[in-house]
Amino acid sequence: MWRELRVKCQEVRAVTRTEMPYWHELTHSKFVAAANETEVAVVVVGAVEAHGNHLPLGTDVILPEYLASRVAERTRALVLPPIPFGNSWTFETFEGTVSVKPQTLISLYRDVMESVFRHGFRYIVVINGHGGNYSSLTLAAQEATNNGERVVIIVNWWRDLAEGARRSVIETYDGHAAEDETSEMMHVRPDLVEMSQAVSSRTLHRYTVVSAAYREELYPSAVYGDPRTASPEKGHTIMEQAEEELVTLINELERGQLPIRHEI
Ligand SMILES: [Zn+2]
């Protein structure tokens, strides 16, 4: 069916770079034309969870969504609407957190990935904004790429992108709602940041301590780090480099190059 539709849509005007290639904003026939122009789809996954009293609950979806919007402007990759909820077990006791169980996430991510692949895409770039999603994404990607030459690239953007920029501007350690994330939000959505509420918090523990009963003791205020030295300039530096690296990744995928290097 897709093959026939693609032929039928030869006449349809190709999507140009001035039109934002958001998957869900295209009509059916425009989608078919746009999908003919690229092998790459971009999926944003985030979380809705407490980020201290100075950052919004949607921080982990707002930041990767911003990066995806830059990708949409600069490449032909098609950007799907974001999956806003993630596994936020750690911060479930904080008001406003909406958490989805890993079992549900694995099924959801896998189904979305398989749907995207069925439409002829070869590469899915996941811009993940939240650490709690990583294991579910990996398991979903393993299932979704079992057949054919399908590839899922999981970009844990806060640690995989802009490493050099982070090293050059961030003065404290990274964490949760810390200097880096706060700076990025000050750049992307300053209207949602309340710096007067920013507090520093760091709880040290040896080994990995897992206990529902001690979650708030491990992460008081849902903060781990020191956001007080954050600035929009630092955020700008990080986001700019992150954007460049993502655009490079997608352009390389369009040429069939995977981000794999062999060293002898
Ligand atoms: Zn976050």
py3Dmol code that shows the C-alpha trace and the ligand (Angstrom):
import py3Dmol

protein = """\
ATOM      1  CA  MET A   1       0.000   0.000   0.000  1.00  0.00           C
ATOM      2  CA  TRP A   2       2.775   2.433   0.880  1.00  0.00           C
ATOM      3  CA  ARG A   3       4.573   1.755  -2.378  1.00  0.00           C
ATOM      4  CA  GLU A   4       1.411   2.539  -4.375  1.00  0.00           C
ATOM      5  CA  LEU A   5       0.743   5.670  -2.407  1.00  0.00           C
ATOM      6  CA  ARG A   6       4.303   6.832  -2.889  1.00  0.00           C
ATOM      7  CA  VAL A   7       3.966   6.475  -6.632  1.00  0.00           C
ATOM      8  CA  LYS A   8       0.621   8.278  -6.558  1.00  0.00           C
ATOM      9  CA  CYS A   9       2.165  11.072  -4.586  1.00  0.00           C
ATOM     10  CA  GLN A  10       5.005  11.732  -6.996  1.00  0.00           C
ATOM     11  CA  GLU A  11       3.141  14.846  -8.032  1.00  0.00           C
ATOM     12  CA  VAL A  12       2.777  16.081  -4.482  1.00  0.00           C
ATOM     13  CA  ARG A  13       5.057  18.986  -3.777  1.00  0.00           C
ATOM     14  CA  ALA A  14       8.100  17.863  -1.817  1.00  0.00           C
ATOM     15  CA  VAL A  15       8.395  19.186   1.714  1.00  0.00           C
ATOM     16  CA  THR A  16      10.855  22.018   1.709  1.00  0.00           C
ATOM     17  CA  ARG A  17      13.171  23.030   4.516  1.00  0.00           C
ATOM     18  CA  THR A  18      11.009  26.022   5.302  1.00  0.00           C
ATOM     19  CA  GLU A  19       8.157  23.688   6.243  1.00  0.00           C
ATOM     20  CA  MET A  20       8.691  22.197   9.669  1.00  0.00           C
ATOM     21  CA  PRO A  21       8.787  18.421   9.206  1.00  0.00           C
ATOM     22  CA  TYR A  22       6.708  17.502  12.229  1.00  0.00           C
ATOM     23  CA  TRP A  23       5.214  14.083  11.625  1.00  0.00           C
ATOM     24  CA  HIS A  24       1.834  14.923  13.156  1.00  0.00           C
ATOM     25  CA  GLU A  25       1.408  18.249  11.384  1.00  0.00           C
ATOM     26  CA  LEU A  26       1.563  16.739   7.899  1.00  0.00           C
ATOM     27  CA  THR A  27      -1.448  15.562   5.937  1.00  0.00           C
ATOM     28  CA  HIS A  28      -1.370  11.958   4.790  1.00  0.00           C
ATOM     29  CA  SER A  29      -0.189  12.760   1.276  1.00  0.00           C
ATOM     30  CA  LYS A  30       2.374  15.299   2.496  1.00  0.00           C
ATOM     31  CA  PHE A  31       3.624  12.747   4.974  1.00  0.00           C
ATOM     32  CA  VAL A  32       4.184  10.224   2.193  1.00  0.00           C
ATOM     33  CA  ALA A  33       6.160  12.811   0.246  1.00  0.00           C
ATOM     34  CA  ALA A  34       8.177  13.834   3.301  1.00  0.00           C
ATOM     35  CA  ALA A  35       8.908  10.212   4.246  1.00  0.00           C
ATOM     36  CA  ASN A  36      10.296   9.692   0.753  1.00  0.00           C
ATOM     37  CA  GLU A  37      12.905  12.369   1.473  1.00  0.00           C
ATOM     38  CA  THR A  38      14.427  10.842   4.591  1.00  0.00           C
ATOM     39  CA  GLU A  39      15.311   7.596   6.326  1.00  0.00           C
ATOM     40  CA  VAL A  40      15.424   9.179   9.778  1.00  0.00           C
ATOM     41  CA  ALA A  41      12.636   9.687  12.320  1.00  0.00           C
ATOM     42  CA  VAL A  42      13.146  11.478  15.625  1.00  0.00           C
ATOM     43  CA  VAL A  43      11.297  10.493  18.807  1.00  0.00           C
ATOM     44  CA  VAL A  44      11.493  12.619  21.948  1.00  0.00           C
ATOM     45  CA  VAL A  45      10.889  10.878  25.266  1.00  0.00           C
ATOM     46  CA  GLY A  46      10.783  12.724  28.553  1.00  0.00           C
ATOM     47  CA  ALA A  47       9.268  12.747  32.004  1.00  0.00           C
ATOM     48  CA  VAL A  48       6.866  14.763  34.108  1.00  0.00           C
ATOM     49  CA  GLU A  49       8.419  14.890  37.545  1.00  0.00           C
ATOM     50  CA  ALA A  50       9.504  17.220  40.325  1.00  0.00           C
ATOM     51  CA  HIS A  51      12.682  19.209  39.584  1.00  0.00           C
ATOM     52  CA  GLY A  52      13.053  21.170  42.783  1.00  0.00           C
ATOM     53  CA  ASN A  53      11.072  24.343  43.374  1.00  0.00           C
ATOM     54  CA  HIS A  54      12.911  26.282  40.681  1.00  0.00           C
ATOM     55  CA  LEU A  55      12.311  24.190  37.522  1.00  0.00           C
ATOM     56  CA  PRO A  56       9.039  23.055  35.907  1.00  0.00           C
ATOM     57  CA  LEU A  57       7.792  19.479  36.128  1.00  0.00           C
ATOM     58  CA  GLY A  58       8.186  19.066  32.378  1.00  0.00           C
ATOM     59  CA  THR A  59      11.897  19.972  32.264  1.00  0.00           C
ATOM     60  CA  ASP A  60      12.885  16.520  30.942  1.00  0.00           C
ATOM     61  CA  VAL A  61      10.544  16.827  27.970  1.00  0.00           C
ATOM     62  CA  ILE A  62      10.920  20.576  27.308  1.00  0.00           C
ATOM     63  CA  LEU A  63      14.706  20.390  26.759  1.00  0.00           C
ATOM     64  CA  PRO A  64      14.803  17.447  24.290  1.00  0.00           C
ATOM     65  CA  GLU A  65      11.733  18.877  22.543  1.00  0.00           C
ATOM     66  CA  TYR A  66      13.650  22.110  22.015  1.00  0.00           C
ATOM     67  CA  LEU A  67      16.540  20.170  20.460  1.00  0.00           C
ATOM     68  CA  ALA A  68      14.095  18.271  18.245  1.00  0.00           C
ATOM     69  CA  SER A  69      12.597  21.561  17.056  1.00  0.00           C
ATOM     70  CA  ARG A  70      16.067  22.709  15.984  1.00  0.00           C
ATOM     71  CA  VAL A  71      16.554  19.397  14.144  1.00  0.00           C
ATOM     72  CA  ALA A  72      13.173  19.871  12.462  1.00  0.00           C
ATOM     73  CA  GLU A  73      14.316  23.250  11.155  1.00  0.00           C
ATOM     74  CA  ARG A  74      17.696  22.090   9.913  1.00  0.00           C
ATOM     75  CA  THR A  75      17.237  18.554   8.547  1.00  0.00           C
ATOM     76  CA  ARG A  76      14.679  16.511   6.655  1.00  0.00           C
ATOM     77  CA  ALA A  77      14.249  14.025   9.506  1.00  0.00           C
ATOM     78  CA  LEU A  78      10.636  13.699  10.594  1.00  0.00           C
ATOM     79  CA  VAL A  79       9.978  14.575  14.229  1.00  0.00           C
ATOM     80  CA  LEU A  80       7.194  12.716  16.028  1.00  0.00           C
ATOM     81  CA  PRO A  81       5.152  14.279  18.821  1.00  0.00           C
ATOM     82  CA  PRO A  82       6.940  13.683  22.144  1.00  0.00           C
ATOM     83  CA  ILE A  83       6.121  10.917  24.605  1.00  0.00           C
ATOM     84  CA  PRO A  84       6.010  13.109  27.709  1.00  0.00           C
ATOM     85  CA  PHE A  85       5.716  10.526  30.485  1.00  0.00           C
ATOM     86  CA  GLY A  86       8.536   8.341  31.725  1.00  0.00           C
ATOM     87  CA  ASN A  87       9.476   6.175  34.647  1.00  0.00           C
ATOM     88  CA  SER A  88       9.786   8.545  37.590  1.00  0.00           C
ATOM     89  CA  TRP A  89       9.662   6.074  40.463  1.00  0.00           C
ATOM     90  CA  THR A  90      12.398   7.991  42.275  1.00  0.00           C
ATOM     91  CA  PHE A  91      10.289  11.158  42.514  1.00  0.00           C
ATOM     92  CA  GLU A  92       6.825   9.603  42.711  1.00  0.00           C
ATOM     93  CA  THR A  93       6.181  10.921  46.203  1.00  0.00           C
ATOM     94  CA  PHE A  94       6.608  14.538  45.074  1.00  0.00           C
ATOM     95  CA  GLU A  95       3.369  16.256  44.074  1.00  0.00           C
ATOM     96  CA  GLY A  96       2.950  16.624  40.325  1.00  0.00           C
ATOM     97  CA  THR A  97       5.082  13.669  39.299  1.00  0.00           C
ATOM     98  CA  VAL A  98       3.353  11.347  36.806  1.00  0.00           C
ATOM     99  CA  SER A  99       5.141   8.022  36.525  1.00  0.00           C
ATOM    100  CA  VAL A 100       4.659   5.145  34.083  1.00  0.00           C
ATOM    101  CA  LYS A 101       5.839   1.648  34.950  1.00  0.00           C
ATOM    102  CA  PRO A 102       8.794   0.230  32.950  1.00  0.00           C
ATOM    103  CA  GLN A 103       6.661  -2.667  31.628  1.00  0.00           C
ATOM    104  CA  THR A 104       4.205  -0.158  30.131  1.00  0.00           C
ATOM    105  CA  LEU A 105       6.992   1.999  28.738  1.00  0.00           C
ATOM    106  CA  ILE A 106       8.755  -0.928  27.071  1.00  0.00           C
ATOM    107  CA  SER A 107       5.524  -1.889  25.268  1.00  0.00           C
ATOM    108  CA  LEU A 108       4.738   1.708  24.332  1.00  0.00           C
ATOM    109  CA  TYR A 109       8.225   2.512  23.044  1.00  0.00           C
ATOM    110  CA  ARG A 110       8.436  -0.794  21.142  1.00  0.00           C
ATOM    111  CA  ASP A 111       5.025  -0.297  19.498  1.00  0.00           C
ATOM    112  CA  VAL A 112       5.891   3.259  18.447  1.00  0.00           C
ATOM    113  CA  MET A 113       9.278   2.160  17.072  1.00  0.00           C
ATOM    114  CA  GLU A 114       7.770  -0.769  15.155  1.00  0.00           C
ATOM    115  CA  SER A 115       5.098   1.514  13.646  1.00  0.00           C
ATOM    116  CA  VAL A 116       7.742   3.982  12.512  1.00  0.00           C
ATOM    117  CA  PHE A 117       9.873   1.221  10.976  1.00  0.00           C
ATOM    118  CA  ARG A 118       6.851  -0.227   9.160  1.00  0.00           C
ATOM    119  CA  HIS A 119       6.533   3.054   7.263  1.00  0.00           C
ATOM    120  CA  GLY A 120       9.915   2.523   5.673  1.00  0.00           C
ATOM    121  CA  PHE A 121      12.235   4.444   7.990  1.00  0.00           C
ATOM    122  CA  ARG A 122      15.578   2.861   8.647  1.00  0.00           C
ATOM    123  CA  TYR A 123      16.818   4.917  11.577  1.00  0.00           C
ATOM    124  CA  ILE A 124      15.070   6.156  14.695  1.00  0.00           C
ATOM    125  CA  VAL A 125      16.910   8.737  16.756  1.00  0.00           C
ATOM    126  CA  VAL A 126      15.490   8.837  20.281  1.00  0.00           C
ATOM    127  CA  ILE A 127      16.278  12.063  22.099  1.00  0.00           C
ATOM    128  CA  ASN A 128      15.843  10.910  25.672  1.00  0.00           C
ATOM    129  CA  GLY A 129      15.505  13.543  28.379  1.00  0.00           C
ATOM    130  CA  HIS A 130      15.309  11.306  31.420  1.00  0.00           C
ATOM    131  CA  GLY A 131      17.601   8.689  32.976  1.00  0.00           C
ATOM    132  CA  GLY A 132      14.719   6.539  34.235  1.00  0.00           C
ATOM    133  CA  ASN A 133      13.701   5.762  30.636  1.00  0.00           C
ATOM    134  CA  TYR A 134      17.006   4.397  29.444  1.00  0.00           C
ATOM    135  CA  SER A 135      16.644   0.724  30.348  1.00  0.00           C
ATOM    136  CA  SER A 136      13.076   0.592  28.951  1.00  0.00           C
ATOM    137  CA  LEU A 137      14.222   2.273  25.740  1.00  0.00           C
ATOM    138  CA  THR A 138      17.071  -0.210  25.327  1.00  0.00           C
ATOM    139  CA  LEU A 139      14.798  -3.240  25.777  1.00  0.00           C
ATOM    140  CA  ALA A 140      12.172  -1.763  23.417  1.00  0.00           C
ATOM    141  CA  ALA A 141      14.827  -1.015  20.790  1.00  0.00           C
ATOM    142  CA  GLN A 142      16.197  -4.550  21.013  1.00  0.00           C
ATOM    143  CA  GLU A 143      12.738  -5.943  20.238  1.00  0.00           C
ATOM    144  CA  ALA A 144      11.937  -3.371  17.537  1.00  0.00           C
ATOM    145  CA  THR A 145      15.184  -3.930  15.622  1.00  0.00           C
ATOM    146  CA  ASN A 146      15.103  -7.730  15.558  1.00  0.00           C
ATOM    147  CA  ASN A 147      14.150  -7.830  11.869  1.00  0.00           C
ATOM    148  CA  GLY A 148      15.725  -6.119   8.902  1.00  0.00           C
ATOM    149  CA  GLU A 149      18.376  -3.420   8.936  1.00  0.00           C
ATOM    150  CA  ARG A 150      16.626  -1.267  11.477  1.00  0.00           C
ATOM    151  CA  VAL A 151      18.609   0.901  13.847  1.00  0.00           C
ATOM    152  CA  VAL A 152      17.582   2.811  16.966  1.00  0.00           C
ATOM    153  CA  ILE A 153      20.050   5.398  18.241  1.00  0.00           C
ATOM    154  CA  ILE A 154      19.341   6.327  21.843  1.00  0.00           C
ATOM    155  CA  VAL A 155      20.734   9.752  22.658  1.00  0.00           C
ATOM    156  CA  ASN A 156      20.746  10.365  26.407  1.00  0.00           C
ATOM    157  CA  TRP A 157      21.199  13.978  25.524  1.00  0.00           C
ATOM    158  CA  TRP A 158      22.295  15.339  28.923  1.00  0.00           C
ATOM    159  CA  ARG A 159      25.380  13.101  28.898  1.00  0.00           C
ATOM    160  CA  ASP A 160      25.888  12.080  25.243  1.00  0.00           C
ATOM    161  CA  LEU A 161      25.785  15.577  23.751  1.00  0.00           C
ATOM    162  CA  ALA A 162      27.829  18.734  24.299  1.00  0.00           C
ATOM    163  CA  GLU A 163      30.387  17.104  26.568  1.00  0.00           C
ATOM    164  CA  GLY A 164      33.022  19.687  25.702  1.00  0.00           C
ATOM    165  CA  ALA A 165      30.659  22.623  26.252  1.00  0.00           C
ATOM    166  CA  ARG A 166      29.625  21.249  29.624  1.00  0.00           C
ATOM    167  CA  ARG A 167      33.248  20.854  30.673  1.00  0.00           C
ATOM    168  CA  SER A 168      33.998  24.419  29.674  1.00  0.00           C
ATOM    169  CA  VAL A 169      31.106  26.191  31.431  1.00  0.00           C
ATOM    170  CA  ILE A 170      29.777  24.063  34.287  1.00  0.00           C
ATOM    171  CA  GLU A 171      31.486  24.767  37.624  1.00  0.00           C
ATOM    172  CA  THR A 172      29.772  22.185  39.852  1.00  0.00           C
ATOM    173  CA  TYR A 173      28.806  18.528  39.453  1.00  0.00           C
ATOM    174  CA  ASP A 174      25.856  17.438  37.351  1.00  0.00           C
ATOM    175  CA  GLY A 175      22.831  15.759  38.881  1.00  0.00           C
ATOM    176  CA  HIS A 176      19.122  16.512  38.954  1.00  0.00           C
ATOM    177  CA  ALA A 177      17.811  20.056  38.551  1.00  0.00           C
ATOM    178  CA  ALA A 178      21.466  21.023  39.004  1.00  0.00           C
ATOM    179  CA  GLU A 179      23.634  23.753  37.424  1.00  0.00           C
ATOM    180  CA  ASP A 180      23.576  22.240  33.927  1.00  0.00           C
ATOM    181  CA  GLU A 181      19.864  21.499  33.653  1.00  0.00           C
ATOM    182  CA  THR A 182      18.940  24.826  35.262  1.00  0.00           C
ATOM    183  CA  SER A 183      21.204  26.739  32.850  1.00  0.00           C
ATOM    184  CA  GLU A 184      19.636  24.938  29.892  1.00  0.00           C
ATOM    185  CA  MET A 185      16.128  25.815  31.055  1.00  0.00           C
ATOM    186  CA  MET A 186      17.188  29.445  31.654  1.00  0.00           C
ATOM    187  CA  HIS A 187      18.191  29.545  28.008  1.00  0.00           C
ATOM    188  CA  VAL A 188      15.231  27.638  26.515  1.00  0.00           C
ATOM    189  CA  ARG A 189      12.299  28.705  28.736  1.00  0.00           C
ATOM    190  CA  PRO A 190      13.441  31.440  31.165  1.00  0.00           C
ATOM    191  CA  ASP A 191       9.812  32.267  31.858  1.00  0.00           C
ATOM    192  CA  LEU A 192       9.420  28.903  33.644  1.00  0.00           C
ATOM    193  CA  VAL A 193      12.473  29.165  35.937  1.00  0.00           C
ATOM    194  CA  GLU A 194      12.279  30.592  39.471  1.00  0.00           C
ATOM    195  CA  MET A 195      15.864  31.152  40.521  1.00  0.00           C
ATOM    196  CA  SER A 196      14.836  32.660  43.871  1.00  0.00           C
ATOM    197  CA  GLN A 197      13.699  29.128  44.816  1.00  0.00           C
ATOM    198  CA  ALA A 198      16.940  27.380  43.778  1.00  0.00           C
ATOM    199  CA  VAL A 199      18.656  25.448  46.567  1.00  0.00           C
ATOM    200  CA  SER A 200      21.715  23.209  46.634  1.00  0.00           C
ATOM    201  CA  SER A 201      21.370  19.608  47.759  1.00  0.00           C
ATOM    202  CA  ARG A 202      23.633  16.594  47.614  1.00  0.00           C
ATOM    203  CA  THR A 203      23.155  13.347  49.500  1.00  0.00           C
ATOM    204  CA  LEU A 204      26.083  10.982  49.416  1.00  0.00           C
ATOM    205  CA  HIS A 205      25.557   7.261  49.643  1.00  0.00           C
ATOM    206  CA  ARG A 206      27.795   4.307  49.156  1.00  0.00           C
ATOM    207  CA  TYR A 207      26.464   1.565  46.830  1.00  0.00           C
ATOM    208  CA  THR A 208      23.081   1.880  45.144  1.00  0.00           C
ATOM    209  CA  VAL A 209      20.432   2.314  47.799  1.00  0.00           C
ATOM    210  CA  VAL A 210      16.959   1.301  46.547  1.00  0.00           C
ATOM    211  CA  SER A 211      13.986   1.799  48.851  1.00  0.00           C
ATOM    212  CA  ALA A 212      10.579   3.372  48.289  1.00  0.00           C
ATOM    213  CA  ALA A 213      10.544   4.430  51.920  1.00  0.00           C
ATOM    214  CA  TYR A 214      13.792   6.459  51.666  1.00  0.00           C
ATOM    215  CA  ARG A 215      13.271   8.219  48.332  1.00  0.00           C
ATOM    216  CA  GLU A 216      12.877  11.695  49.801  1.00  0.00           C
ATOM    217  CA  GLU A 217      15.891  11.140  52.029  1.00  0.00           C
ATOM    218  CA  LEU A 218      17.994  10.290  48.979  1.00  0.00           C
ATOM    219  CA  TYR A 219      16.746  13.263  46.931  1.00  0.00           C
ATOM    220  CA  PRO A 220      15.520  16.058  49.222  1.00  0.00           C
ATOM    221  CA  SER A 221      13.527  18.659  47.242  1.00  0.00           C
ATOM    222  CA  ALA A 222      13.997  16.449  44.148  1.00  0.00           C
ATOM    223  CA  VAL A 223      17.358  18.207  43.655  1.00  0.00           C
ATOM    224  CA  TYR A 224      20.823  16.710  43.405  1.00  0.00           C
ATOM    225  CA  GLY A 225      23.412  19.335  42.696  1.00  0.00           C
ATOM    226  CA  ASP A 226      23.906  23.091  42.964  1.00  0.00           C
ATOM    227  CA  PRO A 227      21.715  25.122  40.616  1.00  0.00           C
ATOM    228  CA  ARG A 228      22.710  28.468  42.147  1.00  0.00           C
ATOM    229  CA  THR A 229      25.564  29.068  39.708  1.00  0.00           C
ATOM    230  CA  ALA A 230      23.389  28.430  36.658  1.00  0.00           C
ATOM    231  CA  SER A 231      23.099  31.055  33.916  1.00  0.00           C
ATOM    232  CA  PRO A 232      21.354  31.399  30.551  1.00  0.00           C
ATOM    233  CA  GLU A 233      24.743  31.945  28.873  1.00  0.00           C
ATOM    234  CA  LYS A 234      25.963  28.546  30.093  1.00  0.00           C
ATOM    235  CA  GLY A 235      22.740  26.989  28.862  1.00  0.00           C
ATOM    236  CA  HIS A 236      23.135  28.652  25.484  1.00  0.00           C
ATOM    237  CA  THR A 237      26.663  27.256  25.076  1.00  0.00           C
ATOM    238  CA  ILE A 238      25.510  23.721  25.920  1.00  0.00           C
ATOM    239  CA  MET A 239      22.375  23.759  23.778  1.00  0.00           C
ATOM    240  CA  GLU A 240      24.207  25.196  20.792  1.00  0.00           C
ATOM    241  CA  GLN A 241      26.785  22.402  20.823  1.00  0.00           C
ATOM    242  CA  ALA A 242      24.120  19.755  21.503  1.00  0.00           C
ATOM    243  CA  GLU A 243      22.174  20.985  18.481  1.00  0.00           C
ATOM    244  CA  GLU A 244      25.232  20.862  16.225  1.00  0.00           C
ATOM    245  CA  GLU A 245      26.076  17.308  17.299  1.00  0.00           C
ATOM    246  CA  LEU A 246      22.513  16.124  16.724  1.00  0.00           C
ATOM    247  CA  VAL A 247      22.363  17.681  13.263  1.00  0.00           C
ATOM    248  CA  THR A 248      25.711  16.031  12.434  1.00  0.00           C
ATOM    249  CA  LEU A 249      24.416  12.658  13.654  1.00  0.00           C
ATOM    250  CA  ILE A 250      21.267  12.917  11.531  1.00  0.00           C
ATOM    251  CA  ASN A 251      23.148  14.067   8.431  1.00  0.00           C
ATOM    252  CA  GLU A 252      25.534  11.116   8.824  1.00  0.00           C
ATOM    253  CA  LEU A 253      22.618   8.691   9.196  1.00  0.00           C
ATOM    254  CA  GLU A 254      21.063  10.128   6.019  1.00  0.00           C
ATOM    255  CA  ARG A 255      24.313   9.145   4.294  1.00  0.00           C
ATOM    256  CA  GLY A 256      24.099   5.656   5.839  1.00  0.00           C
ATOM    257  CA  GLN A 257      26.895   6.256   8.374  1.00  0.00           C
ATOM    258  CA  LEU A 258      26.329   4.860  11.837  1.00  0.00           C
ATOM    259  CA  PRO A 259      28.043   6.522  14.831  1.00  0.00           C
ATOM    260  CA  ILE A 260      30.390   3.568  15.195  1.00  0.00           C
ATOM    261  CA  ARG A 261      34.167   3.943  14.977  1.00  0.00           C
ATOM    262  CA  HIS A 262      36.720   1.146  15.027  1.00  0.00           C
ATOM    263  CA  GLU A 263      40.014   1.830  16.675  1.00  0.00           C
ATOM    264  CA  ILE A 264      43.039  -0.344  16.057  1.00  0.00           C
TER     265      ILE A 264
END
"""
ligand_1 = """\
1
ZN
Zn 15.653 16.511 34.553
"""
view = py3Dmol.view(width=600, height=400)
view.addModel(protein, "pdb")
view.setStyle({"model": 0}, {"cartoon": {"style": "trace"}})
view.addModel(ligand_1, "xyz")
view.setStyle({"model": 1}, {"stick": {}})
view.zoomTo()
view.show()
